[in-house]
């Protein structure tokens, strides 16, 4: 997923929901003002600077969730994922968008 500068939460969710709250996103990234924050069920974990064109990734592998920018992991969750996981988003700004979103199996 590429950073467009708009305020939004993107991430992975559990068995589905119909709500629109960022607190429903189990493993997420909040993008705002040149920063990416790791948020898990809405709870702040850590953050770092990003620039337009950075590639952001949430990876779930072997029961572990990690967050990376341009391939460099900057946070590994202490929370064990419960499967299945789904993609979920919460877009705050008019015109906010996601691009180059990819779902893949390792």
ABEGO torsion letter per residue (X at the ends): XBBAGBBBBBEBBBAEBABABAAABABBBBBBGGBBBBBBGGBBABBBBBBBGBBBBBBBBGGBBBBBBGGBBABBBABBBBOBBBBBBBBABBGBBBBGBBBBBX
